[in-house]
Amino acid sequence: MNLNKYWPGIQDGDEKSLEGLFREIHGSLFYYSYYYTEDQSIAEEIVQDVFIKIWQDRNKINLKGSLSAYLYKAVRNHAINFLIHKKTKKYAVHQLTAEENWTSMQEVLDIDDFIIEHIEAKETEARLRAIIDDLPAQCKKIFLLSRFEGKSNNEIAALLKISVNTVKAQIYRALEIIRKVFNTGR
């Protein structure tokens, strides 16, 4: 699946190129987002937001690699930001401390409003990396090639000399493990 073919048209403002890209990868991005959010409407909203952002910033985005990898990373970041926002909204430090105390702490410690979000984002990323590191060797290799290097299932299958179905099964297995660990908190 070579999604880069859509990029020149999108940069030129061709809505049909954006629609073609959306049709080709929407389902995969939705499921990827759903594994983070476990909410269909939020997962759908995240994917739509990513496509809106790409359309709005199409002339500013300097695509250096795979469009697929860029999209997966954008969806992942958007989903993680949603989860962090949801969590911090629920347990915000400034709600546990008097507003005056929070303001004083900010001034004395020279911190910004988003310190909790930064900390939680780093913790979530570290946790995700640990989960990925613990995946079985072949599963980990396939998952990294797919999600972080933007390789298609066919490219991975050819590279590793395995079937496309094996690639799909291993990616599914990795996502299930990640989802399960995130859900159980282990």
Secondary structure, 3 states (H helix, E strand, C coil): CCHHHHHHHHHCCCHHHHHHHHHHHHHHHHHHHHHHHCCHHHHHHHHHHHHHHHHHCCCCCCCCCCHHHHHHHHHHHHHHHHHHHHHHHHHCHHHHCCHHHHHHHHHHHCCCCCHHHHHHHHHHHHHHHHHHHCCCHHHHHHHHHHHCCCCCHHHHHHHHCCCHHHHHHHHHHHHHHHHHHHHHCC
